[in-house]
């Protein structure tokens, strides 16, 4: 899952290292589909010309990011079917009354919005009339959306003024569906450069040597041993996180990066970017696993 390439020495000043994550798309596409290009895009259930253009743009941009450049690319046609259901009614609530110090009964408007998206991606290999269809389903419920509780999280989740517009939700669901399709259909590659931190701990120095030798699993063990003796040493914890990431132990890497993020008040960008990166890698891995365990080309 992860390939590690080290450059430079491992003395007191360590050079950045390059980690390349490459995840193969789990969907079984025909030969000749390494390159993908957008074809026809159709929107059904929610008439909005701007939304259709947004959907087409999202598909084009993501395919450009993940697809190889090659002649005779496979064409991806997309059909997005959106179902919006609004439950609008009136109900009574009790609210604190500062004047009386008690509770007042109010009659308020209540809105619960659900949006279901069914996306079909039809992949047509070059020079062929056949196609492979991948389906992605996504759903939204305003009661589960933190935005509906207002900026301070104190509002009732069915207050119409805080429920996002259906077009906004549809745009988010389409972007998520396109992202899932690209995860399934195309190899996903991410490259990052990370430093290794100097350490005076004996096992920590051994861990740096193991990293240089390419034995990342042993490096994890060394850094962990050093950390067991010096639990507040952030350099050892950082090196452990990098080694675990290089070894493909994403859960352990995330745990270490998150611990660093919690204990670092200045919110160093490399730490918080690492947390987001590993969370995304884990999500992609879990998506692929759920897809492989499924019985059809639907996710």
C-alpha positions in Angstrom: 0.0 0.0 0.0 2.8 2.4 0.8 6.2 2.7 -0.9 8.9 4.6 0.9 11.9 6.2 -0.7 14.6 7.9 1.5 16.9 10.6 0.3 19.9 11.9 2.1 21.5 10.7 5.4 20.1 10.2 8.8 22.3 12.3 11.0 21.2 15.1 13.2 19.7 16.9 10.2 17.4 14.5 8.4 16.3 15.0 4.8 12.6 14.7 3.9 11.5 11.3 2.7 9.0 10.5 0.0 6.0 8.2 0.7 3.9 7.2 -2.2 0.5 5.6 -1.4 -1.1 3.8 -4.4 -4.4 2.0 -4.1 -5.8 0.0 -7.0 -9.5 0.6 -7.9 -11.4 -2.5 -6.8 -14.0 -2.4 -9.6 -13.4 -4.9 -12.4 -13.3 -2.8 -15.6 -12.5 -4.2 -19.0 -9.0 -4.0 -20.5 -8.3 -0.6 -22.1 -10.0 1.4 -19.3 -6.9 2.8 -17.7 -7.7 6.2 -19.2 -11.2 7.6 -18.5 -12.8 10.7 -20.0 -16.3 12.2 -19.3 -19.1 11.6 -21.7 -22.8 12.4 -21.4 -24.1 13.7 -18.1 -27.8 13.5 -17.2 -29.7 14.9 -14.2 -33.1 13.6 -13.2 -35.5 14.4 -10.5 -34.3 18.0 -9.8 -34.5 20.4 -12.7 -31.5 22.7 -12.3 -29.3 23.7 -15.2 -26.5 25.0 -12.9 -26.5 21.8 -11.0 -26.1 19.8 -14.2 -23.1 21.9 -15.1 -21.7 21.4 -11.6 -22.1 17.7 -11.9 -20.5 17.6 -15.3 -17.6 19.7 -14.0 -17.1 17.6 -10.9 -16.9 14.4 -13.0 -14.5 16.1 -15.5 -12.2 17.4 -12.8 -12.0 14.2 -10.8 -11.3 12.0 -13.9 -8.6 14.4 -14.8 -7.0 13.9 -11.4 -7.1 10.1 -11.3 -7.0 9.0 -14.9 -3.9 8.3 -16.9 -3.2 10.2 -20.1 -3.6 7.9 -23.0 -5.1 7.8 -26.5 -8.4 6.0 -26.9 -9.8 6.6 -23.4 -12.9 4.8 -22.1 -15.9 7.1 -21.9 -17.8 7.6 -18.7 -21.5 8.5 -19.0 -23.2 9.5 -15.7 -26.9 9.6 -14.7 -27.7 11.3 -11.4 -31.3 10.7 -10.1 -32.2 12.8 -7.1 -35.2 12.4 -4.9 -36.0 15.3 -2.5 -38.6 14.9 0.2 -39.6 17.7 2.5 -41.8 17.2 5.6 -43.1 20.6 6.5 -45.5 20.9 9.5 -46.2 22.9 12.6 -45.5 21.8 16.1 -45.3 23.2 19.6 -42.1 23.6 21.6 -41.2 24.9 25.0 -38.7 27.7 25.3 -37.2 29.6 28.2 -38.7 33.0 28.8 -36.1 35.4 30.4 -38.9 37.8 31.5 -40.9 35.3 33.5 -38.0 32.9 34.3 -40.2 30.1 33.2 -41.1 28.3 30.0 -43.2 29.6 27.1 -45.1 27.4 24.6 -44.5 28.4 21.0 -46.0 27.2 17.8 -43.3 26.8 15.2 -42.7 25.6 11.6 -40.8 22.4 11.4 -38.9 21.2 8.3 -37.2 17.8 7.8 -35.5 17.4 4.4 -34.2 14.1 3.0 -32.4 13.8 -0.3 -31.5 10.5 -1.9 -29.1 10.2 -4.8 -28.8 7.3 -7.2 -25.8 7.7 -9.5 -25.1 5.4 -12.4 -21.7 5.5 -14.1 -21.6 3.7 -17.5 -18.1 3.0 -18.6 -17.7 2.3 -22.4 -14.3 0.9 -23.4 -12.7 2.4 -26.5 -14.0 0.8 -29.7 -16.7 -1.2 -28.0 -20.5 -1.0 -27.7 -20.6 -2.8 -24.4 -20.5 -1.0 -21.1 -19.9 -1.7 -17.4 -22.2 0.1 -15.0 -21.2 1.1 -11.5 -23.9 2.4 -9.2 -23.4 4.7 -6.2 -26.1 5.6 -3.7 -25.9 8.4 -1.2 -28.5 9.8 1.2 -29.0 12.9 3.3 -31.2 13.6 6.3 -31.3 17.2 7.7 -31.8 15.8 11.2 -28.3 14.4 11.1 -26.7 17.5 9.7 -24.7 19.6 12.2 -25.4 22.7 10.2 -29.1 22.6 11.1 -28.2 23.3 14.7 -26.8 26.7 13.9 -23.3 28.2 14.4 -23.3 27.4 18.2 -25.0 24.0 17.9 -27.9 25.2 20.0 -30.7 25.4 17.5 -33.4 22.8 16.9 -32.5 20.7 13.8 -35.8 21.2 12.1 -35.7 25.0 12.0 -36.3 25.8 8.3 -33.8 28.7 8.3 -30.9 26.4 9.1 -31.8 23.5 6.7 -29.6 23.7 3.6 -31.3 24.2 0.2 -32.0 21.0 -1.7 -29.6 22.1 -4.5 -26.8 22.6 -2.0 -27.3 19.1 -0.6 -27.6 17.6 -4.1 -24.3 19.2 -5.1 -22.6 17.7 -2.1 -24.0 14.3 -2.7 -23.0 14.4 -6.4 -19.5 15.3 -5.5 -19.4 12.5 -3.0 -20.7 10.0 -5.5 -18.2 11.1 -8.2 -15.4 10.7 -5.6 -16.6 7.2 -4.7 -16.8 6.2 -8.4 -13.2 7.4 -9.0 -12.0 5.4 -5.9 -13.7 2.3 -7.3 -12.7 2.6 -10.9 -9.3 4.2 -11.0 -6.0 3.7 -9.1 -5.6 6.3 -6.5 -2.1 7.7 -5.8 -0.9 10.2 -3.2 2.6 11.3 -2.7 3.9 13.1 0.4 7.2 14.2 1.8 7.8 13.8 5.5 10.9 14.5 7.6 12.3 12.2 10.3 13.1 13.8 13.6 16.6 13.4 15.3 16.6 11.5 18.5 19.2 10.7 21.2 17.3 7.5 22.3 19.2 4.3 21.5 16.2 2.5 20.1 15.1 5.6 18.3 18.5 5.8 16.5 18.1 2.1 15.7 14.7 2.9 14.2 16.2 5.5 11.9 18.7 2.9 10.7 15.9 0.5 10.0 14.0 3.2 8.1 17.2 3.7 6.0 17.4 -0.1 5.4 13.7 -0.3 4.3 12.6 -2.4 7.3 9.6 -0.2 8.3 8.0 -2.8 10.5 11.1 -3.1 12.6 11.4 0.7 12.6 7.9 0.9 14.1 9.0 -1.6 16.9 12.1 0.4 17.6 10.4 3.8 17.8 7.7 2.2 20.0 10.3 0.7 22.4 11.9 4.2 22.7 8.5 5.8 23.3 7.7 3.2 26.0 10.8 4.6 27.9 10.2 8.2 27.0 6.4 8.6 26.5 6.6 12.4 26.2 9.2 12.5 23.4 7.3 14.0 20.5 10.2 13.3 18.1 9.9 9.5 18.8 6.1 9.7 18.4 6.4 11.6 15.1 8.9 9.1 13.7 6.6 6.2 14.9 3.8 7.8 12.9 5.8 8.2 9.8 7.2 4.6 10.0 3.7 3.2 10.6 2.4 5.1 7.6 5.3 3.8 5.4 4.7 0.3 6.7 1.0 0.5 5.7 -0.2 0.4 9.3 -2.6 3.2 8.8 -4.6 2.7 12.0 -1.5 3.0 14.1 -0.2 5.9 12.1 -3.5 7.8 12.6 -3.4 7.1 16.3 0.1 8.6 16.6 -0.6 11.6 14.4 -3.8 12.3 16.3 -1.9 12.2 19.6 0.6 14.7 18.3 -2.2 16.9 17.1 -3.9 16.9 20.5 -0.6 17.8 22.3 0.5 20.4 19.8 -1.1 23.8 20.6 0.4 25.6 17.6 -1.4 23.2 15.2 1.6 22.5 13.1 0.3 22.1 9.5 2.3 18.9 8.8 0.6 17.1 11.7 -3.0 18.1 10.9 -2.5 17.4 7.2 -1.2 14.0 8.1 -4.3 13.3 10.2 -6.6 14.3 7.2 -4.4 12.3 4.8 -4.5 9.0 6.8 -8.3 9.4 7.5 -8.8 9.7 3.8 -6.6 6.7 3.0 -8.5 4.6 5.6 -11.9 5.7 4.2 -10.7 4.7 0.7 -9.5 1.3 1.9 -12.8 0.7 3.7 -14.8 1.7 0.7 -12.9 -0.7 -1.4 -13.4 -3.5 1.1 -17.1 -3.0 1.3 -17.3 -2.9 -2.5 -15.4 -6.2 -2.8 -17.7 -7.8 -0.2 -20.8 -6.7 -2.2 -22.6 -8.9 -4.6 -23.1 -6.3 -7.4 -21.6 -3.2 -8.9 -23.4 -1.0 -6.4 -22.0 0.9 -3.5 
